Amino acid sequence: MQIDIARTLYATPPTAAILISTIDKNNRNNIAPFAWWNVVSKDPPLIAVSIKPTTHTYRIIKEKAEFTIGIPEPGLLDAVYQSAQLDRESDEFGKLGLTAVSPSKITSPKIKECQVNIECRFRNEFECGDHFLIIGEVVAVDVRDELVHEDDAVMRNNLTPLAHITGNKFITMEGTILEASAPQTGGKSGKEKHDEPITHRHYYSIIFLFSP
Ligand SMILES: Cc1cc2nc3c(=O)[nH]c(=O)nc-3n(C[C@H](O)[C@H](O)[C@H](O)COP(=O)(O)O)c2cc1C
């Protein structure tokens, strides 16, 4: 069945949500969730994230030329969702119940509660329609001890990402669909509305995502 091309996103499998942590020139932390991202080069290791230029994250990345990616687990469901909706707070970590940890190579804090933290230096960007594709060069990666084999290889199958379906709906690797709670206080002005209804097509996407 043909669908409206405006709904292309909803014909693609859900991707793992990440938290991007940045710190501006006045030392104010910012955390926000992103799902349009991927590793795009192995040597050097590069990660691309598609970010709206109206976000604080975009502005701070351009200002500081760095960012840290945290990969959250299902236990961080509400923090992931609510981080998109906070007013610009001076203590976004505190509001979200997260802990800032000193990074090793840059200044954007790592997130203690994330299973993986990846420090990136801004490398370049490409305008992509209403988003900008930000390319970050990985300068440090910190993973939980239990994710690493004796031979230093990360056990990818032990990662427990939270893939974003749409709106407040996420799905775990086991196929459990979770619904995040909205923040108790008002949201960001101009925040993205994630209000697309779930249809059977999303479930087909989920099946593709977790098929070998
Ligand atoms: C799970 C989830 C995934 C998101 N993915 C993206 C994304 O890939 N790119 C983007 O520009 N915005 C994305 N958003 C919306 C941003 O998180 C939102 O605009 C947020 O308010 C940006 O925060 P900031 O202004 O503090 O950077 C996503 C939101 C959620 C809840």
Ligand as a Chemical Component Dictionary entry (heavy atoms), coordinates in Angstrom:
data_LIG
# 
_chem_comp.id                   LIG 
_chem_comp.type                 NON-POLYMER 
_chem_comp.pdbx_formal_charge   0 
_chem_comp.three_letter_code    LIG 
# 
loop_
_chem_comp_atom.comp_id 
_chem_comp_atom.atom_id 
_chem_comp_atom.alt_atom_id 
_chem_comp_atom.type_symbol 
_chem_comp_atom.charge 
_chem_comp_atom.model_Cartn_x 
_chem_comp_atom.model_Cartn_y 
_chem_comp_atom.model_Cartn_z 
_chem_comp_atom.pdbx_ordinal 
LIG C1  C1  C 0 13.008 9.933  21.887 1  
LIG C2  C2  C 0 13.206 11.233 21.173 2  
LIG C3  C3  C 0 14.041 11.274 20.060 3  
LIG C4  C4  C 0 14.286 12.487 19.414 4  
LIG N1  N1  N 0 15.123 12.507 18.326 5  
LIG C5  C5  C 0 15.449 13.688 17.749 6  
LIG C6  C6  C 0 16.404 13.719 16.675 7  
LIG O1  O1  O 0 16.956 12.699 16.260 8  
LIG N2  N2  N 0 16.709 14.938 16.143 9  
LIG C7  C7  C 0 16.146 16.105 16.613 10 
LIG O2  O2  O 0 16.486 17.179 16.112 11 
LIG N3  N3  N 0 15.241 16.087 17.623 12 
LIG C8  C8  C 0 14.894 14.917 18.206 13 
LIG N4  N4  N 0 14.013 14.886 19.238 14 
LIG C9  C9  C 0 13.451 16.156 19.733 15 
LIG C10 C10 C 0 14.458 16.879 20.659 16 
LIG O3  O3  O 0 14.875 16.058 21.721 17 
LIG C11 C11 C 0 13.761 18.145 21.194 18 
LIG O4  O4  O 0 13.659 19.102 20.154 19 
LIG C12 C12 C 0 14.435 18.731 22.411 20 
LIG O5  O5  O 0 13.583 19.706 22.969 21 
LIG C13 C13 C 0 15.794 19.352 22.119 22 
LIG O6  O6  O 0 16.308 19.810 23.345 23 
LIG P1  P1  P 0 17.383 20.975 23.461 24 
LIG O7  O7  O 0 16.730 22.225 22.918 25 
LIG O8  O8  O 0 17.697 21.055 24.909 26 
LIG O9  O9  O 0 18.550 20.567 22.632 27 
LIG C14 C14 C 0 13.685 13.682 19.882 28 
LIG C15 C15 C 0 12.822 13.631 20.992 29 
LIG C16 C16 C 0 12.582 12.415 21.622 30 
LIG C17 C17 C 0 11.662 12.367 22.810 31 
# 
loop_
_chem_comp_bond.comp_id 
_chem_comp_bond.atom_id_1 
_chem_comp_bond.atom_id_2 
_chem_comp_bond.value_order 
_chem_comp_bond.pdbx_ordinal 
LIG C1  C2  SING 1  
LIG C2  C3  SING 2  
LIG C2  C16 DOUB 3  
LIG C3  C4  DOUB 4  
LIG C4  N1  SING 5  
LIG C4  C14 SING 6  
LIG N1  C5  DOUB 7  
LIG C5  C6  SING 8  
LIG C5  C8  SING 9  
LIG C6  O1  DOUB 10 
LIG C6  N2  SING 11 
LIG N2  C7  SING 12 
LIG C7  O2  DOUB 13 
LIG C7  N3  SING 14 
LIG N3  C8  DOUB 15 
LIG C8  N4  SING 16 
LIG N4  C9  SING 17 
LIG N4  C14 SING 18 
LIG C9  C10 SING 19 
LIG C10 O3  SING 20 
LIG C10 C11 SING 21 
LIG C11 O4  SING 22 
LIG C11 C12 SING 23 
LIG C12 O5  SING 24 
LIG C12 C13 SING 25 
LIG C13 O6  SING 26 
LIG O6  P1  SING 27 
LIG P1  O7  DOUB 28 
LIG P1  O8  SING 29 
LIG P1  O9  SING 30 
LIG C14 C15 DOUB 31 
LIG C15 C16 SING 32 
LIG C16 C17 SING 33 
# 
